[in-house]
Amino acid sequence: MCGIAGILEFGKDAHVDSGVLRRMCDVIAYRGPDDDGFFTQGRIGLGMRRLSIVDLATGHQPISNEDGSIWIVFNGEIYNHRTLREDLISRGHSYRTQSDTETIVHLYEEYGNDCVQHLRGMFAFAIWDANRKSLFVARDRLGIKPLYYRLTADNFLFGSEIKVLLTYPGVRPGFNRATLPEYLAFGYLSGDETFYNGVHKLMPGHWLEVNEQGNLRVEQYWDLPLAVDDKPHDERYYVESYRELLEGAVGSHLMSDVPLGVFLSGGLDSSAVAALTTKIRREPIETFSVGYHEQTYSELPYARTVAQHLKSVHHEVLMSREDFFGTLPKLIWHEDEPIAWPSSVSLFFVARLARDHVTVVLTGEGSDETLGGYSRYAFTLKNMAFDRVFRSLVPRSIRSGIRNSISTSTWINAAARRKLSHTFLGLDGESWTSFYFDNFFSAFNQKDQNELLTDELNHEIATGFAYRDVLQYWEASSGELLQRLLYTDIKTYLVELLMKQDNMSMAASIESRVPFLDHVLVEWATRVPASIQMRGTAGKQILKKAMEGLLPHSIIYRPKLGFPTPWSGWLAGAQLDSIERMLLEHRSMNRGFFKRAAVEKLFAEHRARYRDHYDRIWRLLNLELWHRVCLEGESHEFAGRSAEAKSVPMA
């Protein structure tokens, strides 16, 4: 695990400044506090910061092949590298290290760009091929590891984080205003664009190649299979097969030469990973949890139940309201973009706790998106069934009137309005963007944005732009409705979750691994028919059955909370007043994004409990803090470490 960076200059007599390359790596030193390494040769420069995990003695990067014609910098872990190594040695390749990084070099020698097809793991890497005078850059299938790049007429820059590119001399951060509608709706961007002009993401399952003339080619090498099993099996087959595959994935993810633990929320996913890790290792493991003084939102009691059951060495951290707001600017700086969900802050605190004890953690990320675990999946299936009947019996004008009444009636309180607005009664069943994306993702739908954005910005940005990228994935999907929902979320929502996971763990200099997202396991899981995955309003049935006997029944079948934070409760009183003042300052309003009256109305409705706007306020607050910290250079430092951490001895 590390952070990587690189420069390819295009000028005929150009050369890479090694000092610039070093500064690009130094800005992400927290990603790799153990070591650094650089390779420069004329127009090309590769750099890295290393967090030592595997092959501590000889795993230094960059690494080359035998004759020095191929050089690599690599971020991630290749879990099948030992098997690949044996095959490559049999083909005549010679190794100098025990690292998985060197295996990628020899794979590239053997298979060229198709080397990615052989890799099983998480990765972002760049290979300089001196013979072809080209740079090959690849990202793993599901987007576990990040990779950003910037192409101009003068050079090509890449890095693990956007701030790497902004460190290059002459690069100035500028807001990509066209991304604002999608951010207001979803809180993140689904395509290859970022919040910064000229900066792009290399998308999951893609590679790119750029030569010394600046010719860039980007290709997709993997996509999620769309079909379900042609001849479905019985439930027992799916349960046993998934258990075997998952245990194999967890086992492979335990590859490490340094201490390893598990993030434990007390939910099914992280508990399953902890249980299988304990089973495989046959010894107590270290587990880490985060909670709050507000007991309603804290899952610590469930985490303790699992820790006691597994007899793990358990550690906890309690995060306060002051910790949350005090740390937020720092974490926005780490993400380089506005933070999509408040749970990112909690993740940072538990990662920092874990770093005091281990260097690697396993997490439960990815189970919900591959096994239909979110309630929105089952709810949407039911909602669509009711909507078909509703539309067949009730004229459009009456349906529209009911929707308007739910939206505007003063007889409905905020809680009831919120619930009704999610049902077929409050949604337009003829519009998928309304029925699904607005229903479960959008803080500001298209109507809200029209009212919020200034007239100038509304004219500048095309209507419906917010849904452009996500709709491309939806329209590319096929099969059962559940499979289409999973495909779309894996391509969009999950990628943002993984970016959060990577950035928040790396901010604490710790590696996080996601065994549920072993690509072979994902390809198998998403073929399971909905009739097997769903029971009533609950999904993940095969995982629940697979964990019987390993975990307490009360943990397996308890309702999902989804890593809650007390954000809505913290957003009250003086804190709400302070946020409103910030958003209405001349400095904020002069950006020309939002109508002052619309922002004032939003806060007034929230105070009056006419509408619950906590998610909308979160979007606006993060956008403003991002401008101040990432574009205007305001301090992001958080001096305190007041969160209370403790170890909980388990009998």
C-alpha positions in Angstrom: 0.0 0.0 0.0 1.4 3.4 -0.8 0.8 6.6 -2.8 2.1 6.9 -6.3 2.9 9.9 -8.6 4.4 10.4 -12.0 5.2 12.9 -14.8 5.7 12.4 -18.5 6.9 15.5 -20.3 6.2 15.9 -24.0 8.7 18.6 -25.1 11.5 17.3 -27.3 14.2 18.6 -25.0 12.1 18.4 -21.8 13.2 16.5 -18.7 11.5 15.7 -15.4 12.6 17.8 -12.4 13.3 15.3 -9.7 12.7 17.9 -7.0 9.1 18.5 -8.3 8.5 14.7 -8.4 9.7 14.5 -4.8 7.3 17.3 -3.7 4.4 15.6 -5.4 5.1 12.5 -3.3 5.8 14.4 -0.1 2.3 15.9 -0.1 0.9 12.4 0.4 3.6 11.2 2.8 0.9 9.9 5.2 0.0 7.3 2.6 3.5 5.9 2.8 5.4 7.0 5.9 7.9 4.1 5.8 9.8 4.8 2.6 10.0 6.6 -0.7 11.5 6.0 -4.1 12.0 7.7 -7.4 12.9 6.9 -11.0 13.7 9.7 -13.5 15.0 9.3 -17.0 14.7 12.1 -19.4 11.0 12.9 -19.9 9.7 10.3 -17.5 9.5 10.3 -13.7 7.9 7.8 -11.3 7.6 8.3 -7.6 6.1 6.6 -4.6 5.6 6.7 -0.8 5.5 3.3 0.8 3.6 1.8 3.7 5.4 -1.5 4.1 3.1 -4.5 4.2 4.6 -7.3 2.2 8.3 -8.1 1.7 9.5 -5.5 4.2 13.2 -6.0 3.3 13.3 -5.9 -0.5 9.9 -4.5 -1.5 11.3 -1.0 -2.3 9.9 0.8 -5.3 10.1 1.7 -8.1 11.0 -1.8 -9.4 12.3 -2.7 -12.8 12.7 -5.8 -14.9 16.1 -7.5 -15.4 17.4 -5.1 -18.1 15.9 -1.9 -16.7 13.7 -1.3 -19.7 10.4 -1.5 -17.7 9.8 0.4 -14.4 6.7 0.3 -12.2 5.2 2.2 -9.2 2.3 0.3 -7.6 -0.4 1.0 -5.0 -2.3 -2.0 -3.7 -2.1 -5.7 -3.1 -2.1 -8.6 -5.5 -3.5 -11.6 -3.6 -2.7 -14.2 -6.2 0.9 -13.1 -6.7 2.5 -16.3 -5.4 0.6 -18.4 -7.9 1.4 -16.0 -10.7 5.1 -16.0 -9.6 5.4 -19.8 -9.9 4.0 -19.6 -13.5 6.2 -16.7 -14.5 9.4 -18.4 -13.1 8.4 -21.5 -15.1 8.3 -19.2 -18.2 11.9 -18.0 -17.6 11.4 -14.8 -15.6 13.9 -14.1 -12.9 12.9 -12.5 -9.5 15.0 -10.3 -7.2 12.4 -9.7 -4.5 9.5 -11.5 -2.8 7.1 -8.6 -3.6 3.8 -8.6 -5.5 5.0 -5.5 -7.3 7.7 -7.4 -9.2 5.1 -9.9 -10.4 3.2 -7.1 -12.2 6.5 -6.2 -14.0 7.0 -9.8 -15.3 3.3 -10.1 -16.2 3.6 -7.0 -18.3 6.7 -8.5 -20.0 4.7 -11.6 -20.8 1.3 -10.3 -21.7 1.6 -6.6 -22.3 -1.5 -4.5 -21.5 -3.5 -7.8 -20.9 -1.5 -8.3 -17.7 -4.4 -6.8 -15.8 -6.6 -9.8 -16.7 -4.4 -12.0 -14.6 -4.5 -9.9 -11.4 -6.7 -10.7 -8.4 -6.6 -7.8 -5.9 -6.7 -4.1 -5.5 -4.4 -2.0 -7.6 -3.4 1.3 -9.3 -0.1 1.2 -11.0 2.0 2.8 -13.7 4.5 1.1 -15.9 7.1 2.9 -18.1 8.1 0.9 -21.1 11.3 2.4 -22.4 11.3 0.3 -25.5 7.9 1.5 -26.6 8.4 5.0 -25.0 5.0 4.8 -23.5 3.3 4.9 -20.0 0.8 2.2 -19.1 -1.5 3.0 -16.2 -4.2 0.7 -14.8 -6.8 0.6 -12.0 -8.5 -2.4 -10.4 -11.9 -3.7 -11.6 -14.0 -2.3 -8.9 -12.2 0.9 -8.0 -10.7 -0.1 -4.6 -7.6 2.0 -5.3 -7.8 5.5 -6.7 -5.9 7.0 -9.7 -6.2 10.6 -11.0 -4.6 12.2 -14.1 -4.2 15.5 -15.9 -3.3 15.7 -19.6 -2.2 19.0 -21.3 -0.2 19.8 -24.4 2.9 20.0 -22.2 2.7 16.9 -20.0 0.8 14.0 -18.4 0.6 13.9 -14.6 -0.9 11.1 -12.5 -1.2 10.4 -8.8 -3.1 8.6 -6.0 -4.8 11.8 -4.9 -5.7 15.0 -6.7 -3.4 17.2 -4.5 -0.5 15.3 -6.1 -1.3 16.9 -9.5 -1.9 20.4 -7.9 1.6 20.3 -6.5 3.1 20.5 -10.0 4.4 24.0 -10.8 1.9 26.2 -12.5 -1.1 24.0 -11.9 -3.9 26.1 -10.2 -7.0 24.5 -8.8 -10.2 25.6 -10.6 -13.8 24.6 -9.9 -15.4 22.5 -12.6 -18.8 24.2 -12.3 -20.5 21.7 -14.6 -20.2 19.1 -11.8 -22.4 21.1 -9.4 -25.8 19.5 -10.4 -24.6 16.0 -9.9 -23.0 16.9 -6.6 -26.1 18.5 -5.3 -28.1 15.5 -6.3 -25.8 12.6 -5.2 -23.0 14.1 -3.2 -20.4 12.6 -5.6 -19.5 12.3 -9.3 -20.2 9.1 -11.2 -18.1 9.7 -14.4 -14.5 10.4 -15.0 -14.7 14.1 -14.2 -13.7 15.6 -10.9 -14.5 18.9 -9.1 -11.3 20.3 -10.7 -11.0 21.6 -14.2 -8.7 19.3 -16.3 -8.4 16.6 -13.6 -9.9 13.2 -14.4 -10.3 9.8 -12.7 -9.2 6.7 -14.3 -12.4 4.7 -14.0 -12.5 1.2 -12.4 -11.8 -1.6 -14.7 -9.9 0.7 -17.2 -6.4 1.2 -18.3 -4.8 4.1 -20.2 -1.7 4.4 -22.4 0.1 7.7 -23.2 3.2 8.1 -25.3 5.9 10.8 -25.6 3.8 12.7 -28.2 0.9 13.0 -25.8 -1.4 10.6 -27.5 -3.8 9.1 -24.9 -5.8 5.9 -25.2 -8.2 4.8 -22.5 -9.9 1.3 -22.7 -12.1 -0.7 -20.5 -10.8 -4.2 -19.7 -13.5 -5.5 -17.4 -17.2 -5.1 -16.8 -19.6 -6.8 -14.4 -21.5 -9.7 -16.0 -25.1 -8.8 -16.3 -26.9 -12.2 -16.6 -28.4 -14.3 -13.8 -28.0 -18.1 -13.7 -29.9 -19.6 -16.6 -30.7 -22.7 -14.5 -31.1 -21.5 -10.9 -30.1 -23.9 -8.1 -31.7 -24.3 -4.7 -30.9 -22.1 -1.8 -28.5 -24.6 -0.2 -26.2 -24.6 -3.3 -25.9 -20.8 -3.2 -25.3 -20.6 0.5 -22.6 -23.3 0.5 -20.9 -21.9 -2.6 -20.9 -18.4 -1.3 -19.5 -19.4 2.1 -16.7 -21.3 0.4 -15.8 -18.4 -2.0 -16.0 -15.8 0.8 -13.8 -17.8 3.1 -11.3 -18.1 0.3 -11.4 -14.4 -0.3 -10.9 -13.6 3.4 -8.0 -16.0 3.5 -6.3 -14.4 0.6 -6.7 -11.0 2.1 -4.8 -12.0 5.2 -1.5 -11.8 3.3 0.7 -9.5 5.4 4.1 -9.3 7.0 2.7 -6.7 9.6 0.0 -6.8 12.3 -3.6 -7.1 11.0 -7.1 -6.4 12.4 -10.7 -5.9 11.5 -13.0 -2.9 11.5 -16.1 -4.2 13.5 -19.3 -2.2 13.4 -21.4 -5.0 14.9 -23.4 -5.4 11.6 -23.5 -8.6 9.6 -20.8 -7.7 7.0 -17.9 -6.7 9.3 -18.9 -9.4 11.8 -18.7 -12.1 9.0 -15.2 -10.9 8.0 -14.1 -11.0 11.7 -15.6 -14.4 12.2 -13.9 -15.9 9.2 -10.6 -14.2 10.0 -10.8 -15.8 13.5 -11.7 -19.2 12.0 -8.8 -19.1 9.5 -6.2 -17.7 12.0 -7.3 -19.9 14.9 -6.3 -17.3 17.4 -7.8 -14.1 18.8 -7.8 -11.1 16.4 -7.8 -7.4 17.0 -11.1 -5.6 16.3 -11.8 -1.9 16.2 -15.1 0.1 16.6 -16.3 3.7 16.7 -19.3 5.0 18.6 -20.9 8.1 20.1 -22.0 9.4 23.4 -25.5 9.5 21.8 -26.5 5.9 22.4 -29.3 5.9 19.8 -26.7 6.1 17.1 -24.0 4.0 18.6 -23.5 0.4 17.5 -20.9 -0.3 20.1 -23.1 -2.8 22.1 -23.5 -4.9 18.9 -19.8 -4.8 18.2 -19.1 -5.8 21.8 -21.4 -8.8 21.4 -19.5 -10.0 18.4 -16.1 -9.3 20.0 -17.1 -11.3 23.1 -18.4 -14.1 20.9 -15.1 -14.2 18.9 -12.9 -13.5 22.0 -11.2 -10.8 20.0 -8.9 -8.1 21.5 -11.3 -5.3 21.1 -10.7 -1.5 20.9 -13.2 1.3 20.8 -13.2 5.1 20.2 -15.9 7.5 21.2 -16.3 10.5 18.9 -18.0 13.8 20.0 -19.7 16.6 18.2 -16.6 18.7 18.7 -14.4 16.0 17.2 -16.8 15.8 14.2 -16.9 19.5 13.3 -13.3 20.1 14.2 -12.0 17.4 12.0 -14.2 18.0 9.0 -12.0 20.6 7.1 -9.0 18.3 7.5 -10.8 15.3 6.1 -12.1 17.4 3.1 -8.5 18.2 2.4 -7.7 14.5 2.5 -10.5 13.6 0.1 -9.7 16.6 -2.2 -13.4 16.9 -2.8 -16.5 17.5 -0.7 -17.3 14.5 1.6 -20.4 12.7 0.5 -21.5 11.2 3.9 -20.9 12.1 7.5 -19.8 8.5 8.2 -16.4 9.4 6.6 -15.5 11.2 9.7 -16.3 8.2 11.9 -14.2 6.0 9.6 -11.2 8.3 10.0 -11.4 8.1 13.8 -11.6 4.3 13.9 -8.8 4.1 11.4 -6.6 6.3 13.6 -7.5 4.1 16.6 -6.5 1.0 14.6 -3.2 2.5 13.5 -2.0 2.5 17.1 -2.2 -1.3 17.1 -2.0 -2.7 13.5 -1.0 -1.6 10.0 -3.7 -3.5 8.0 -7.4 -3.9 8.5 -10.1 -5.9 6.8 -13.6 -4.3 6.4 -17.1 -5.4 5.4 -17.4 -2.9 2.5 -19.1 -4.2 -0.6 -21.5 -6.8 0.7 -24.7 -4.7 0.3 -24.0 -3.7 -3.3 -23.3 -7.2 -4.4 -25.9 -9.2 -2.4 -28.8 -6.8 -2.4 -28.4 -5.8 1.3 -29.8 -2.2 1.2 -33.4 -1.8 2.1 -33.8 0.4 -1.0 -33.6 -2.7 -3.2 -36.4 -4.6 -1.7 -38.4 -1.4 -1.2 -38.0 -0.5 -4.9 -39.2 -3.9 -6.0 -42.3 -3.5 -3.8 -42.8 0.1 -4.7 -42.7 -0.7 -8.4 -45.3 -3.5 -8.0 -47.7 -1.1 -6.2 -47.0 1.7 -8.7 -48.0 -0.4 -11.6 -51.4 -1.0 -10.0 -51.7 2.6 -8.9 -51.0 3.9 -12.4 -53.4 1.5 -14.0 -56.3 2.6 -11.8 -55.7 6.3 -11.1 -55.6 9.1 -13.8 -52.4 11.0 -14.2 -53.9 14.3 -13.1 -55.0 12.8 -9.7 -51.6 11.2 -9.2 -50.0 14.5 -9.8 -52.3 16.2 -7.3 -51.5 13.6 -4.6 -47.8 14.2 -5.2 -48.2 17.9 -4.8 -50.3 17.5 -1.7 -47.6 15.4 -0.1 -45.0 18.0 -1.0 -46.8 21.1 0.1 -49.5 20.3 2.6 -49.1 22.0 6.0 -51.1 19.2 7.6 -48.2 16.8 7.2 -45.2 17.0 9.5 -41.6 16.6 8.3 -41.3 12.9 9.3 -44.6 11.9 7.6 -43.8 14.0 4.6 -40.4 12.3 4.3 -41.8 8.8 4.5 -44.7 9.4 2.1 -42.4 11.1 -0.4 -40.5 7.8 -0.7 -43.6 5.8 -1.7 -45.3 5.4 -5.1 -47.8 8.0 -3.8 -45.1 10.8 -3.7 -43.1 9.7 -6.8 -43.6 9.9 -10.5 -43.6 6.3 -11.6 -43.1 7.3 -15.2 -39.7 8.8 -14.4 -36.9 6.4 -13.2 -34.8 9.4 -12.0 -37.7 10.3 -9.7 -38.6 6.8 -8.7 -35.2 5.6 -7.8 -32.4 8.2 -7.9 -34.4 11.1 -6.4 -35.9 8.7 -3.9 -32.8 7.3 -2.4 -29.9 9.4 -3.4 -30.8 13.0 -4.3 -30.6 15.7 -1.7 -31.6 18.3 -4.3 -33.7 16.9 -7.2 -34.1 18.8 -10.4 -37.0 21.0 -9.1 -35.0 21.8 -6.0 -32.0 22.7 -8.0 -34.0 25.1 -10.2 -35.1 26.9 -7.1 -31.7 26.9 -5.5 -29.3 27.8 -8.3 -28.9 31.3 -9.5 -30.5 32.2 -12.8 -27.1 32.5 -14.4 -26.0 29.0 -13.3 -29.4 27.5 -14.4 -28.9 28.9 -17.9 -25.3 27.7 -17.9 -26.0 24.1 -17.0 -28.4 21.9 -19.0 -31.5 20.5 -17.4 -31.0 16.9 -16.3 -27.2 17.1 -16.3 -27.2 15.7 -12.7 -28.4 12.3 -13.9 -26.3 12.0 -17.1 -23.6 9.7 -15.9 -25.6 7.5 -13.6 -28.3 7.0 -16.2 -25.7 5.7 -18.7 -25.0 2.9 -16.3 -28.6 2.2 -15.7 -29.4 2.1 -19.4 -26.4 -0.2 -19.9 -27.7 -2.7 -17.4 -30.0 -5.6 -18.1 -31.6 -8.7 -16.6 -33.8 -8.8 -13.4 -34.6 -5.5 -11.8 -32.4 -6.4 -8.8 -29.4 -7.1 -11.0 -29.9 -3.8 -12.8 -30.0 -2.0 -9.5 -26.8 -3.8 -8.3 -25.0 -3.1 -11.5 -25.7 0.6 -11.4 -24.8 1.0 -7.7 -21.5 -1.0 -8.1 -20.6 1.3 -11.0 -21.4 4.5 -9.1 -22.3 4.5 -5.4 -19.8 1.8 -4.5 -16.9 3.6 -6.2 -17.5 6.6 -4.0 -17.7 4.4 -0.9 -14.4 2.9 -1.8 -12.8 6.3 -2.3 -14.0 7.2 1.2 -12.6 3.9 2.6 -9.2 4.5 0.9 -8.8 8.1 1.8 -9.9 7.9 5.4 -7.8 4.9 6.2 -4.8 6.3 4.4 -5.2 9.6 6.2 -4.4 7.5 9.3 -1.5 5.6 7.5 -3.4 2.3 7.5 -4.3 -0.1 4.7 -7.9 -1.3 4.5 -8.9 -4.4 2.5 -12.3 -5.4 1.3 -12.6 -9.2 0.8 -16.3 -8.9 -0.2 -15.0 -7.2 -3.4 -12.8 -10.0 -4.6 -13.8 -9.7 -8.3 -14.4 -13.5 -8.7 -16.7 -13.4 -5.6 -18.6 -10.3 -7.0 -19.1 -11.9 -10.4 -20.6 -15.0 -8.8 -22.7 -13.1 -6.2 -24.4 -10.8 -8.7 -25.7 -13.8 -10.7 -27.8 -15.0 -7.8 -31.6 -14.6 -8.6 -33.6 -12.1 -6.5 -35.8 -14.9 -5.4 -32.9 -16.4 -3.5 -31.4 -13.1 -2.2 -34.6 -11.5 -1.0 -37.0 -12.5 1.8 -39.7 -9.9 2.2 -38.0 -6.6 2.7 -34.6 -8.0 3.6 -31.7 -9.0 1.3 -28.4 -10.8 1.7 -30.1 -14.1 2.6 -27.3 -16.3 1.4 -24.8 -14.4 3.6 -27.1 -14.7 6.6 -27.5 -18.4 6.1 -23.8 -18.9 5.4 -22.9 -17.2 8.8 -25.3 -19.4 10.9 -23.1 -21.3 13.4 -20.3 -18.7 13.2 -22.2 -15.7 14.6 -25.0 -15.1 17.1 -28.5 -15.2 15.6 -29.1 -11.7 17.1 -26.3 -10.3 15.0 -27.1 -12.1 11.8 -30.8 -11.1 11.7 -30.8 -7.7 13.4 -32.1 -4.7 11.3 -29.4 -2.9 9.4 -28.4 0.5 10.7 -25.9 1.5 8.0 -23.0 3.1 10.0 -25.2 5.9 11.4 -23.9 9.1 12.8 -25.7 11.7 15.0 -25.4 14.3 12.3 -29.1 15.2 12.3 -29.0 15.6 16.1 -25.8 17.6 16.0 -27.3 19.9 13.4 -29.2 22.0 15.9 -29.1 25.2 18.0 -25.9 27.2 17.8 -24.3 24.7 15.3 -27.1 25.3 12.8 -26.9 29.0 13.3 -23.1 29.0 12.7 -23.5 27.0 9.5 -26.2 29.3 8.2 -24.1 32.3 8.9 -21.2 30.8 7.0 -23.3 29.9 3.9 -24.8 33.4 3.8 -21.6 35.3 4.2 -20.7 37.6 1.3 -17.7 35.3 0.6 -20.0 32.4 0.1 -22.8 34.2 -1.8 -20.4 36.0 -4.1 -19.5 32.6 -5.6 -22.7 33.1 -7.6 -24.0 29.6 -7.1 -27.1 29.9 -4.9 -30.0 32.3 -4.4 -29.8 33.8 -1.0 -33.6 33.6 -0.5 -33.5 29.8 -1.3 -30.8 29.2 1.3 -32.6 31.2 3.9 -35.8 29.3 3.2 -34.1 26.0 3.6 -32.8 26.8 7.1 -36.2 28.3 8.1 -38.0 25.2 7.0 -35.6 23.0 8.9 -35.9 25.0 12.1 -39.7 24.9 11.8 -39.6 21.1 11.3 -41.6 21.7 8.1 -39.0 19.7 6.2 -36.0 17.7 7.3 -33.1 19.3 5.3 -30.2 17.8 7.1 -28.9 16.1 4.0 -29.2 19.3 2.0 -27.4 21.3 4.6 -24.6 18.7 4.7 -24.1 19.1 0.9 -24.0 22.9 1.1 -21.6 22.9 4.1 -19.2 20.5 2.5 -19.1 22.4 -0.8 -18.3 25.7 1.0 -15.6 24.1 3.2 -14.1 22.5 0.1 -13.9 25.9 -1.6 -12.2 27.4 1.4 -9.8 24.6 2.1 -9.0 23.1 -1.3 -9.3 26.1 -3.7 -8.5 29.1 -1.4 -5.9 27.4 0.8 -7.6 28.0 4.1 -6.0 26.0 7.0 -7.4 22.5 7.4 -5.4 21.5 10.4 -7.1 19.9 13.4 -5.1 20.3 16.5 -7.0 18.2 19.0 -7.3 14.5 19.6 -10.1 14.5 22.1 -11.8 11.4 21.0 -11.8 8.9 23.8 -10.2 5.6 22.9 -10.1 2.4 25.0 -9.5 -1.3 24.8 -12.2 -3.5 26.0 -11.0 -6.7 27.6 -13.0 -9.8 26.6 -13.3 -12.7 28.9 
